[in-house]
Amino acid sequence: MADVRAPELTQPPMDTSAKAWVVAHERINSLRPDQKAQLANTMSIDCERLARAGIAVVEPTASEDRVRHLLAVRRYRPDFADAAFGPSSC
C-alpha cells in the first residue's frame, strides 16, 4: 500500500517550539491507526467545546438551535448553515 501521509508543515505554530513540534509529530506518527482515529475524534470534540464556549461568550442566551446554527456558520459558511437550519434561526 502506498504511503498516504499528509504533507508536513514547514514550521510549527507560533506558540510551539520547533523541538516540541518534532516530538509531537514523532508521537503522532508512532500511533496505530485506531489510536490516530481516537485522537482525531477527541480533538474534534474538544474543538466543538471551544467553539461552543466562544459562542456562549458572545451570545450567552442563545438557544441550542441558535448555537447549532452558529457552529455550522463557523464550520462551513453562512449559506450552508441557512440551508440546513433556515435563515430564521439567525
N, C-alpha and C positions, 0 to 999 in steps of 0.2 A: 504494500500500500504506500502511496506517495505521502511525503511529509506535507501536511497542510497547515502549518503554523502561521499565525498572523504575523505580519511584518513587525519587526522590533521597532520600538520608538527610539529615536536617536538620542534623546536626552530625557532625564527624569522630570517629573512635575516640579514646579518651583519650590514646593515645600518638602522635597525629598532629596537626600544626598545621593550622589552617584553610587556610593558604596551600598547604601540601603536599597537602591533601585536594582542593582545587580543581585543582591541577596534575595529580594522579593521575586525576581524573575527566576532565579535558580530554584527557589522553593516551589513556585507555581509549576514550573516545568517538571519537577520531580513527582508531582501528584499523579495518581491514577485517574483515568477518565471519569470514573464515578465521583472521585473527590473533587475534581475540577467542576463537574456539574453541580455538586452540592455547594461549592464555594460561590459559583455564579448565581445560584438561587438565593443564597444568603445575602450576597451583595445586592441583588435586585430588591429583595425585601427591605434591606437597610436603606437603599436609595428612595424607595417609596415612603418609608417612615420619615426620612429627612424632608422630602417634598411636602408631605402632609404637615409636618411641623412648620415649614415655611409658609404654607397656605394659612395655617392657623394663626400665625403672627399677623398676616395681612388682613385676613377675614375671620376673626375669631368666632363669629356667629354663623358661619357657613353651614348649610345643611350637608348631609352626606352626599346627596345628589350633586350639589354645587361643588363639593370637594372632588368628586369623581370627574366632573366636567373639567375642573381646573387641572387635575392631573393629566387628563387627556390633552388639554391645550399644551401643557409642558412637554409631554412625551411626543406628541405628533404635531398638530397645527390647529389653530382655532377652527378652520373649516371642517377638519376631521371630527373634532370634538362636537361641533354643532350638528354634524350629520349623525353622530352616534347618540347624542343626548338632547338635541334640539336647541335652537338658539334661545329659547325661553329660559333655559337654566343658567344663562349668563348673568 
